[in-house]
Amino acid sequence: MSEYRCINITEACDLIDQGAQVVDIRDETSFNKLHIRDATNLSNHNLPEYLAQADFDQPLIVCCYHGISSQSAAAYLAHQGFEQVCSLDGGFEAWRAQCPDRCSR
């Protein structure tokens, strides 16, 4: 069974550039205002559908507001069978501050 690890923004950018998936567990309203480009908003409502279609071999980065809640979600997703799961240190707030050009509405 795989475990998750915490990564910084630079590591996350590198993984995304290599094809990592990004899931954002913030509420839908916050996600719709601004999010990491190409991220998927993941909630309890769409989790089963996401898992049914997910590529478990691709790295997965989990993002929340500040990097706290994403750790629990990353642990859960790692236990679901993803090979490489990461929690984004500092969450979306750190991402937005350091990589505003890699955000979408």
C-alpha positions as CSV (number, residue, x, y, z in Angstrom):
1,M,0.0,0.0,0.0
2,S,1.4,3.4,-1.0
3,E,1.8,6.4,1.3
4,Y,1.7,10.1,0.6
5,R,4.4,12.7,0.9
6,C,4.3,16.5,1.3
7,I,5.8,18.5,-1.5
8,N,6.6,22.1,-2.1
9,I,5.5,24.3,-5.0
10,T,8.6,23.7,-7.0
11,E,8.3,20.0,-6.8
12,A,4.6,20.2,-7.6
13,C,5.4,22.3,-10.8
14,D,7.9,19.7,-11.9
15,L,5.4,16.8,-11.3
16,I,2.6,18.7,-13.2
17,D,5.0,19.4,-16.1
18,Q,5.6,15.6,-16.2
19,G,1.9,14.8,-16.3
20,A,0.7,14.6,-12.7
21,Q,-3.0,14.9,-11.9
22,V,-4.1,17.6,-9.5
23,V,-7.2,17.4,-7.3
24,D,-8.4,20.4,-5.4
25,I,-10.6,19.5,-2.3
26,R,-11.6,23.1,-1.6
27,D,-15.3,23.9,-1.8
28,E,-16.8,24.3,-5.3
29,T,-17.3,28.1,-5.0
30,S,-13.7,28.7,-4.1
31,F,-12.5,26.3,-6.8
32,N,-14.7,28.0,-9.5
33,K,-13.2,31.4,-8.6
34,L,-9.6,30.3,-9.1
35,H,-7.7,27.0,-9.1
36,I,-4.5,25.4,-10.3
37,R,-4.8,25.0,-14.1
38,D,-6.3,21.7,-15.2
39,A,-7.1,20.7,-11.6
40,T,-10.2,18.6,-10.8
41,N,-12.5,19.7,-7.9
42,L,-12.8,16.6,-5.8
43,S,-15.5,16.2,-3.2
44,N,-17.5,13.5,-1.5
45,H,-20.1,13.9,-4.2
46,N,-17.8,13.1,-7.2
47,L,-15.3,10.9,-5.5
48,P,-16.7,7.5,-6.7
49,E,-16.8,8.8,-10.3
50,Y,-13.3,10.2,-10.0
51,L,-11.9,6.9,-8.6
52,A,-13.7,4.9,-11.4
53,Q,-12.0,6.9,-14.1
54,A,-8.6,7.8,-12.4
55,D,-5.2,6.7,-13.7
56,F,-3.7,5.2,-10.6
57,D,-0.3,5.0,-12.2
58,Q,0.0,8.8,-12.7
59,P,1.3,10.9,-9.8
60,L,-1.5,12.7,-7.9
61,I,-1.2,16.0,-6.2
62,V,-3.8,17.0,-3.6
63,C,-4.5,20.6,-2.9
64,C,-6.6,22.4,-0.3
65,Y,-6.6,25.9,1.1
66,H,-3.4,25.8,3.2
67,G,-2.0,22.3,3.0
68,I,-3.6,20.8,6.1
69,S,-6.8,19.1,4.9
70,S,-5.0,17.8,1.8
71,Q,-2.9,15.5,4.0
72,S,-5.9,13.5,5.1
73,A,-7.2,13.4,1.6
74,A,-3.8,12.3,0.3
75,A,-3.6,9.5,2.8
76,Y,-7.1,8.3,1.8
77,L,-6.3,8.4,-1.9
78,A,-3.0,6.6,-1.3
79,H,-4.9,3.8,0.4
80,Q,-7.2,3.7,-2.6
81,G,-4.3,2.5,-4.7
82,F,-2.6,5.5,-6.3
83,E,1.0,4.8,-6.8
84,Q,2.3,8.3,-6.0
85,V,0.3,10.7,-3.9
86,C,1.5,14.1,-2.7
87,S,0.0,16.8,-0.5
88,L,0.8,20.4,-1.6
89,D,2.6,22.3,1.2
90,G,0.9,25.7,1.8
91,G,-2.1,24.6,-0.3
92,F,-3.7,26.8,-3.0
93,E,-2.8,30.0,-1.1
94,A,0.9,29.3,-1.5
95,W,0.4,28.2,-5.1
96,R,-1.5,31.4,-5.9
97,A,1.2,33.6,-4.4
98,Q,4.1,31.8,-6.1
99,C,2.5,30.7,-9.4
100,P,-0.3,33.1,-10.4
101,D,0.4,32.4,-14.1
102,R,-0.5,28.7,-13.6
103,C,-4.0,29.4,-12.2
104,S,-7.4,29.2,-14.1
105,R,-10.9,30.4,-13.5
